[in-house]
Amino acid sequence: MSRRPPITNRIRELREQHGQMSQAALGEAIGVTRQTIIAIEQGRYSPSLESAFRIARLFGVGVEDVFGWADERPAASPPVWKRE
């Protein structure tokens, strides 16, 4: 069994906020099939970068307002540069 991609999304929520937009209408607007939108929403498929930007722009938000990273490990601390 394959693991789901660690990408989360708010596509369903955004569709509902924009006049109950259908999955088919979203797919048509960004150039993919309804089945692709279903798979992305369910976390079974990670969209291409182009599709991610198209979705974000369609809803008037940034890519990170639509998509997130499910890995809950804390991010590594940035390096501390010391001048000697």
Long-range contacts (C-beta under 8 A, 24 or more apart in sequence): 4-43, 4-44, 5-43, 5-44, 5-45, 5-46, 6-69, 6-70, 6-71, 7-43, 7-46, 7-67, 7-68, 7-69, 7-70, 8-43, 8-67, 8-68, 8-69, 8-70, 9-40, 9-41, 9-43, 9-66, 9-67, 9-68, 10-65, 10-66, 10-67, 11-37, 11-40, 11-41, 11-55, 11-66, 12-41, 14-55, 14-59, 14-61, 14-66, 17-59, 18-59, 26-55, 26-58, 29-54, 29-58, 30-54, 30-55, 30-58
